[in-house]
């Protein structure tokens, strides 16, 4: 698919819904990309939010990455809807795959919804002790994002940052 076709406005939301519901990975990815293009143009794509949420459970990392990105952008305009993905992201934090854990943490902090800051803090505390340096590095970036969401957490975030700054793996810092 040519990149220009992502911004083709002749594709209806129903066409995108069909792509999202497809069993073909390629079509699902095309659907999410087209949906994000419309979202980027400022179009209301909220009617497809629940279709997108259903895709989060798919094991494919590329699809997960796109879904998390979509939900992050969507949450700015629709914070109450974005909260629906929190339980799924919490489950993803227990994945055996370090990439999934890191993506889930990144997505949680990208939601930018103050109401869930305590939930995010719990997972952030767990992530700084993760055996994977990649997850700990993501946790280091997440500390600042969580502070921007909820500055009242400063006293709880500083010890986490201190722990991360003394990590034995240089890439975490």
Secondary structure as UniProt FT lines:
FT   HELIX           3..7
FT   TURN            9..10
FT   HELIX           13..20
FT   HELIX           25..40
FT   TURN            41..42
FT   HELIX           46..48
FT   HELIX           49..55
FT   TURN            56..57
FT   HELIX           61..77
FT   HELIX           79..82
FT   HELIX           83..85
FT   HELIX           86..92
FT   TURN            93..94
FT   HELIX           98..110
FT   HELIX           114..116
FT   HELIX           117..127
FT   TURN            128..129
FT   HELIX           133..149
FT   HELIX           151..153
FT   HELIX           154..165
FT   HELIX           170..172
//
